[in-house]
Amino acid sequence: MIVERPSPNHDERGRAVDMLVLHYTGMTSAAAALERLCDAEAKVSAHYTIDEDGTVYVHVPEDRRAWHSGVSHWAGVDNVNARSIGIELVNPGHEWGYRAFPQPQIAALIRLSQGIVMRHPIATSQVLGHSDVAPTRKEDPGELFPWEKLAAAGIGLWPQAMASDIGPDALIRYGYDPKAPLDKVITAFQRHFRPAKLDGEWDPECAGLLASLIRQAGV
């Protein structure tokens, strides 16, 4: 089901889109999240919100800039909002009882995202989590998010294990913020691509996964 819930918090301008950024709402309920996203005083918005039952709420047209990523960086771009579409997934997040994302929600996300990447030139390496573009501030959508399942559906990349001695400086080559503390960047990378161990420490497994991603992305 698709429901129109317009948000007043966006910029009235056309723009080119080449990133997709996924978030969790991090609030106690879907109703609270929707109220905030549609409240002019809150000064936050996203293009879409997906409830746990798969209902898709449409807030901001895709050709308008929504206010979802805040201070952010990816692949040399400091204003990620200007070039991205933001999707919020209803989930209480780490503060209010983080939990797995239900199958109907993920199925709706895959359908929506497949349409988005068909409408816009979004490379698989440009499908990101909020924690990827803001590693010092954000943890969402978090280590329980099924990135591998999305990649299997053509949404984003998933690495294959391989041997490599590549160092963590190559995270900047992949797209992460060179100004962010390295341990925060490593943790963000782990949260997305190696969620079983979030210690902020570079190790051979991380090196192999990053090398695989760089090879797939061609960066």
N, C-alpha and C positions, 0 to 999 in steps of 0.2 A: 504494500500500500504506500502511496506517495501523498504527502500532505503539505500544502503550502503554509509556511509560517515565516513570513517576511521579516527580515531584520533591518532596522534603520541604520545599522552600523556598517557602512561600506562606502567606498569611493566611487563616484559616478564617472567612470572613465573606462574606455576600452583598453585592452592590453593583451600582450602575447603571454600564453601560459606554457611553461615547460617543466613544472613540478607538481607533484601530488603529495600533500602532507596529511598524515593520519594522526589523530589525537584520541585520547579518551576525555570524557567530560569532567571526571574527577569531582562529582557532586553526589549528594545523597540520593537523588532520584532523577528520573528523566524529566519530570515536571519542573523541578528546580533548574535543571540545565537549560531547558527550552525557555523558561522565563528569563534567565540571565542572557542568553544569546539573542533574545528579541527585545531586550530592555535598552533603550537609547542611553540611559545613564551608565550602563555597564561598560560601554565602549569596547565590546568584543563581539565577534560574529564568526560564522563559518559559512561555507556554501551549503553544506548539508549536515544533518545529524541523523544517525541511524540508531533506533531504539533496539533493545534486546530482542524484541519479537520480530524484527526485520522492517518495521515501519520506517520509511525514509521521509524526513522533513526537509523541505527546500527553503533556504533562508535568503541566499544572495545569488543573483545570476552569475553564471560562470565567467562572463566577460567583465565583471566588476571585481574590484579588489576587496576581499573580506579581511577582517582584523583578527586573525587566528594564531599567527606564529610569534608576534611580538618581535623583540630583538633577536635576530636570527642570522644564520649564515650557511650557505652551501655553495661549493664550487665557485668561489669568488664573488658570490652575490650576497650582499648584506641585507637587502630588503626582500626577504623570501615572499612576503605577502604580495608583493607587486607581480610576482611571476608564478604563483601557485594557486591551486584549488585546495581548500581545507575541508576535511571530513571529520566530524566529531562522532565518536562511538560512545553510546551511553554505557558507563561503567563507573563505579564509585571511586576507582583509582586507589593508589597506595594509602591515601589519608583516611578513606572511609570504608575499607574492606575490599581491596582489589580481588577480583575474581576472573575466571576464564570467560572468554567471549562466547556467547551461545551460537550454535550452528545457524539458526535463522538470521542472526545479525551478520555473521560472516558471509553467508550466502548472498544477502542483500548488498553487502559491501562489494563483493566480487562483481555482481551484475552492474552496480553503479560505476565502479572503477573501470570495468571493461569499456563502458560507454564513454567515459571521460578520456581514456587514453586513445580511443578512436577519434574523438573530436579534437584532440590537442596533441602536438608533437612532444609527448612526454616519454623520454627514454626510460628503460627499466631501472637504470641506476638513479633516476630522479624520483622514484617512489620512496618516500621517506617517512620516518616518524618524527614527532615533535622533538624528541630527545636527540635525534640526529642533527637537527638544525639549531638547537638551543641546548647543548650538552651541559652547560653550567647551571641551567635553571630547571630543566624538565626531565621527566622519566617516562612520559607517555609516548605511545600506547602501552609500553611496558613489556616485561619479559614473558608474560603469558600470551602475548599477541601472536597469532599463527602466521608469521611472515612466510614460512615455507609453503603453506597451503595457498597463499595468494600468489607466490611466484609460480607455482605449478599451474595456476590459471592465467598466467601471462602478466601478472601485476607485480612488478618488482623483480629483484634478483635474489637468488639463494646460492651460497657458495658450496663448492665441493671440497672435501678434504684433500689437501695436497701438501707436499713438502716444500718449504721455502724458508729462506733466512731473511726475508724482507723485514725491515724495521718499522716501528710505529710512526715514523715520520711520513711514511707512505699513506697514512690516513688522510693527510692533507691533500695528497695527490688524488685520492678517491673523492674528496669533496668536503671533509670536515674542516671546522674553523681553525685556522692556524693560531689565532689569538687565545683560544680556550686552553685551560690547564690540561696537560697531556693525560693525566689520570682520568679526568672527566670525559675526555674524548674516547679513550680506550673503553671506559665503562659503557658509554653510549653505543659504541661499536659492538661490544659484547651483548648488550641488551637486545640489539637487533639481530645479530648473527650468531651469537654463542651464549644463549640465555641460561645455560646450565651453570655457569660460573661467572659471577659478576664481581671481580675483585680489582679491576682497574690496573691489572698487571699484564704486561705483554709477555706472551709465551709462544712456543712453536705452533700450537694449534691456531692461535689468532693470526700468526704470520701466514700460515697456509690458507686460511679462510680469506684473508685480505688479498693475497696473491690471486686466488681464484676469482674474486670479484673484479679486480683490476683487469684480469684477462677477459672476463665476460663483457665488461663495460667498455673495454678498449680505451682506457684513459692512462 
